Amino acid sequence: MAEVLGTFEQAVLLAIVRLRDAAYGRAILQEVEKRLTREVAAGAVHATLERLENKGLVRSQLGSGTAIRAGRPRRYYQLEPSGLSALNDAREVMEELWRGLTWPLKGYV
Amino acid sequence: MKIDNSPPTWAEALLRAFLKPDVFASVSGDLLEQYRDSILSARGNYGADAWYVKQVLGFVLRASRLWAALFAGAFVARTALDWLLPTTDFHLRSMVSTVLGTGILLMAGFWVAWRSGSFAAGVAIGIAITAVAAVYSLGGNLILLAIWHDPGTMAAINGSGGLEEALLLPAFLILPGLVFGGIAGVLSGVARRLIPTR
């Protein structure tokens, strides 16, 4: 059984999937904000990335800096195979929960 | 009018105090890039500075909230003990709660200063813990009061320093937070010199 993911963890992991080679902190933050359609704290994304890395679901490496960042390096993230499994499992669980129901739900209350 | 494309230096210094040097480099780079590339043009200098400070405070809150919960838990537990099991001799209780509170501040200050390699981190975490704990403690003590406010408990409250002390004292612990956080920062600096790190 793969790691059980929370919604925000899924949002961060899916941002890494979408961004591929360009998945660094700020880009992930922007992608998560875009998908969740709300402002997200940089600290929340950073804490989640750190937790996912500690769980072995992602790995990271430092890249080069740019002038706008005052030369400070970007940290790029990549999915580990266990991260991919966890995402696939999360999707499977969600589909199973919704199987047989029509979205959006109507008439149940 | 302020014309600048850099965030407040004090906020950046605070962020530096809370993060490991390599983590600070990438995180502060991300914040700076977002600040200059998106936020500044959308919100102007002061709005962008406010955004940056909010982001940094988010990191500070995340680093301090567990310790603050422990600190506030100790304070609320002591309050509950005084209110529900009244005594006339507070010496032992005071000693235990003082040692507990001081221990939490020293441990947190040492850990954060050690992790970041910065004395200032000890000071900053001490202040952050006591400030956040003051809010938690106020909430906790108000809940206690909402549950137990019968005449017997009210007499015990008055006999143990009064309601004002229970509600306001946590806010006055920010100064000890600064002092003990600073001591922990110094101890961490000494330990780093004595114990080689990778």
Interface residues (C-beta under 8 A of the other chain):
Chain A: Y24 G25 R26 L29 Q30 A41 A42 G43 A44 H46 A47 L62 G65 T66 I68 R69 A70 R72 P73 R74 R75
Chain B: D22 A25 S26 V27 S28 G29 D30 L31 L32 E33 Q34 R36 D37 K54 Q55 G58 F59 L61 R62
